[in-house]
Amino acid sequence: MAERADGFADIAAVGALLADPTRARMLTALVDGRALPASVLAGESGVAASTASEHLGRLVEGGLLVVERSGRHRYYRLAGSEVAAAIEALAVLAPVRPVNSLRESGRAAAMRRARSCYDHLAGRLGVAVTEKLLEHRALVRIDDVAGTERAQGDPLAAPLREHPYRLGPDAEAVFTALRVDLDALRERRRPLLRFCVDWSEQRHHLSGGLGAAVLSEMESAGWVTRHASRRSITLTPPGALALQDILGLDLTAMERSEPLPH
């Protein structure tokens, strides 16, 4: 990340990296935590391979991306979850790009419906699953705010530094039904419970080690599928049935619900 001068973070240096539309599209393509080759990122950004290589070099040098080698190929990924959180936060402040086609409108709707936020589930589906985990006492909120509502002072779109949740009395049974092994997760160094404010819903969604495990297991079970080049996630018919059976998730009601005003 940017070096500090006189005790202050050099925000302008990071801003300069993000100011280019090509680099911004590359970073957005990687927010779901994947590592992608330069050729795919060039296609995502609509630029030639040589141009993509130049932009990727600047992002690596600036500390926003890291590069990994696999054989003759180089794969690029975000330098960490804090980079993804910064991009998600900027999405709230940024103006919405004009939608010029039905296809673009469909993509935007799909992103709001369900997407990956680094390595966990976000969008309307991510918030709805978190809400149901509370209803089924797998999670318990310990402040005076109901459900997944954003509390006063919470950021608009970022991980919560201090979250008001703990595991509930029925956590073991509910997460086992979701194919998640809590004991195995507890043995890992990554924090089990973390939460973000969802930028499109303005409510909390589950992140951290537990959030990552839920999405990973849903994908392994075929309950959700990820698009090869976009962050949107599709809930499959078996996944819809499983979430209805385990959590009582009413997908019809979820589809009717409107995002909360920002």
C-alpha positions in Angstrom: 0.0 0.0 0.0 1.0 3.7 -0.2 3.9 4.8 2.0 3.4 7.3 4.8 5.0 10.7 4.8 5.1 12.9 7.9 2.7 10.5 9.7 -0.1 10.8 7.1 -1.2 8.1 4.6 -0.6 9.1 1.0 -4.2 8.8 -0.1 -3.4 10.6 -3.4 -1.1 7.9 -4.5 -3.8 5.3 -4.2 -6.3 7.7 -5.7 -4.1 8.1 -8.8 -4.0 4.3 -9.3 -7.8 4.1 -9.0 -8.4 7.2 -11.2 -7.8 5.3 -14.5 -10.9 3.5 -15.7 -9.0 0.5 -17.0 -7.3 -0.1 -13.7 -10.6 0.5 -11.8 -12.3 -2.2 -14.0 -9.4 -4.6 -13.3 -9.6 -4.1 -9.5 -13.4 -4.5 -9.6 -13.0 -7.8 -11.5 -10.8 -9.1 -8.7 -13.0 -8.1 -5.7 -14.4 -11.6 -5.4 -10.9 -12.8 -4.3 -10.0 -14.8 -7.5 -6.6 -14.8 -9.1 -6.9 -14.1 -12.9 -4.4 -14.1 -15.7 -3.5 -10.9 -17.5 -5.3 -12.1 -20.7 -8.7 -12.4 -18.8 -8.2 -9.0 -17.1 -7.4 -7.5 -20.5 -10.6 -8.8 -21.9 -12.6 -7.6 -18.8 -11.1 -4.1 -19.3 -11.4 -4.0 -23.1 -7.7 -3.3 -23.7 -4.8 -4.9 -25.5 -2.6 -7.4 -23.7 0.4 -5.0 -23.8 -1.7 -2.2 -22.3 -3.1 -4.5 -19.6 0.4 -5.6 -18.6 1.4 -2.0 -18.1 -1.6 -1.2 -15.9 -1.2 -4.4 -13.9 2.5 -3.6 -13.3 1.5 -0.2 -11.8 -1.1 -1.9 -9.5 1.4 -4.4 -8.3 4.0 -1.7 -7.7 1.4 0.4 -5.8 0.6 -2.5 -3.5 -3.0 -3.1 -4.6 -2.3 -6.3 -6.4 0.0 -9.3 -5.9 1.2 -11.6 -8.7 1.6 -15.3 -8.6 3.3 -17.6 -11.2 1.9 -20.9 -12.4 4.0 -22.3 -15.1 4.4 -19.7 -17.8 1.4 -17.7 -16.7 1.1 -14.9 -14.2 -2.1 -14.7 -12.1 -3.1 -11.4 -10.3 -5.2 -11.0 -7.2 -6.0 -8.3 -4.7 -3.3 -7.7 -2.1 -5.8 -8.4 0.7 -9.4 -8.0 1.9 -8.7 -4.4 2.9 -8.3 -3.6 -0.9 -11.7 -5.2 -1.6 -13.3 -3.3 1.3 -11.9 0.0 0.0 -13.4 -0.7 -3.5 -16.8 -1.7 -2.0 -16.8 1.6 0.0 -16.0 3.7 -3.1 -18.9 2.0 -4.9 -21.2 3.9 -2.5 -19.7 7.3 -3.2 -19.2 6.8 -7.0 -21.8 8.0 -9.5 -23.7 5.2 -11.2 -22.7 4.6 -14.7 -25.5 5.0 -17.3 -27.1 1.8 -18.3 -27.1 1.7 -22.1 -28.7 -1.7 -22.7 -31.0 -4.4 -21.3 -28.0 -6.6 -20.9 -26.2 -4.0 -18.7 -29.4 -3.6 -16.7 -29.6 -7.3 -16.1 -26.0 -7.4 -14.9 -26.6 -4.6 -12.4 -29.7 -6.3 -11.1 -27.8 -9.6 -10.8 -25.1 -7.9 -8.7 -27.6 -6.4 -6.3 -29.4 -9.8 -6.0 -26.3 -11.9 -5.1 -22.6 -11.4 -5.5 -19.3 -12.2 -3.8 -17.7 -9.7 -1.6 -14.1 -10.9 -1.6 -14.7 -14.5 -0.4 -18.2 -14.3 1.1 -21.8 -13.9 0.1 -23.2 -10.4 -0.4 -26.1 -8.6 -2.0 -29.7 -9.2 -1.2 -29.1 -13.0 -0.8 -26.2 -12.5 1.5 -28.2 -10.1 3.8 -31.2 -12.5 3.7 -29.1 -15.5 4.7 -27.6 -13.5 7.6 -31.1 -12.4 8.7 -32.2 -16.0 8.8 -29.2 -17.1 10.8 -30.3 -14.6 13.4 -33.9 -15.8 13.3 -32.7 -19.4 13.8 -30.5 -18.5 16.7 -27.3 -19.5 14.9 -26.2 -15.9 15.4 -27.3 -13.5 18.2 -27.1 -9.7 18.0 -26.0 -8.2 21.3 -26.7 -4.5 20.8 -30.1 -2.9 20.8 -30.6 -2.9 17.0 -32.9 -5.3 15.3 -31.9 -7.9 12.7 -29.2 -6.9 10.3 -30.0 -3.1 10.4 -27.0 -0.8 10.1 -26.3 0.8 13.5 -25.7 4.5 14.0 -22.0 5.2 13.3 -21.5 2.1 11.0 -19.7 2.9 7.8 -21.8 2.9 4.6 -19.9 0.0 3.0 -17.0 -1.5 4.8 -16.1 -4.3 7.3 -17.2 -3.5 10.8 -14.2 -3.0 13.1 -16.3 -4.1 16.1 -19.4 -6.2 15.3 -22.4 -6.7 17.6 -22.8 -10.4 17.1 -21.9 -13.7 18.7 -22.7 -17.4 17.9 -26.1 -18.3 19.1 -27.3 -21.4 21.1 -28.3 -23.2 17.9 -25.2 -22.4 15.9 -23.9 -25.9 15.8 -27.1 -27.5 14.4 -27.7 -24.7 11.8 -24.2 -24.5 10.5 -23.9 -28.3 10.3 -27.0 -28.3 8.2 -25.3 -25.7 6.0 -22.3 -28.2 5.7 -20.0 -25.9 7.8 -17.7 -27.5 10.4 -17.4 -24.9 13.2 -14.8 -26.9 15.1 -12.5 -26.9 12.1 -13.0 -23.2 11.6 -12.1 -22.5 15.2 -8.7 -24.1 14.8 -7.8 -21.7 12.0 -6.1 -18.4 12.7 -8.6 -16.4 10.7 -11.3 -14.7 12.9 -14.5 -16.7 12.8 -17.0 -13.9 13.0 -16.7 -10.7 11.0 -19.4 -8.6 9.3 -19.6 -6.0 6.6 -22.2 -3.3 5.7 -23.5 -4.4 2.3 -23.2 -1.4 -0.1 -26.3 -2.2 -2.1 -28.6 -3.2 0.8 -27.1 -1.0 3.6 -27.5 -3.9 6.1 -25.0 -6.2 7.7 -23.9 -9.4 6.0 -21.7 -12.2 7.4 -18.0 -12.3 6.4 -14.8 -13.6 8.1 -13.9 -17.2 8.3 -17.5 -18.3 8.8 -18.9 -16.2 5.9 -16.2 -17.6 3.6 -16.9 -21.2 4.7 -20.7 -20.7 4.1 -20.1 -19.5 0.5 -17.5 -22.2 -0.2 -19.8 -25.0 1.0 -22.8 -23.6 -0.9 -20.7 -23.6 -4.0 -19.3 -27.1 -3.4 -22.8 -28.4 -2.9 -24.0 -26.9 -6.2 -26.4 -24.5 -4.3 -24.8 -21.5 -6.0 -22.7 -20.9 -9.1 -20.3 -18.2 -9.9 -20.0 -16.5 -13.3 -16.7 -17.1 -14.9 -15.8 -13.4 -15.3 -18.2 -11.5 -13.1 -18.9 -11.2 -9.4 -22.6 -12.0 -9.6 -23.7 -15.3 -8.1 -26.7 -17.5 -9.2 -28.7 -19.4 -6.7 -29.5 -22.8 -8.3 -32.9 -24.6 -7.8 -31.4 -27.2 -5.5 -29.8 -24.3 -3.5 -33.2 -22.5 -3.3 -34.8 -25.7 -1.9 -31.9 -26.2 0.6 -32.1 -22.7 1.9 -35.8 -22.9 2.2 -35.6 -26.2 4.0 -32.8 -25.2 6.4 -33.4 -21.5 7.0 -37.0 -21.0 5.8 -35.7 -18.5 3.3 -38.7 -17.1 1.3 -37.1 -16.3 -2.1 -40.3 -14.9 -3.4 -40.5 -12.4 -0.6 -36.8 -11.6 -1.1 -37.3 -10.8 -4.7 -40.2 -8.5 -3.9 -38.2 -6.6 -1.3 -36.7 -3.3 -2.4 -33.2 -2.2 -1.3 -33.2 0.2 1.6 -32.5 3.9 0.8 -28.8 4.8 1.4 
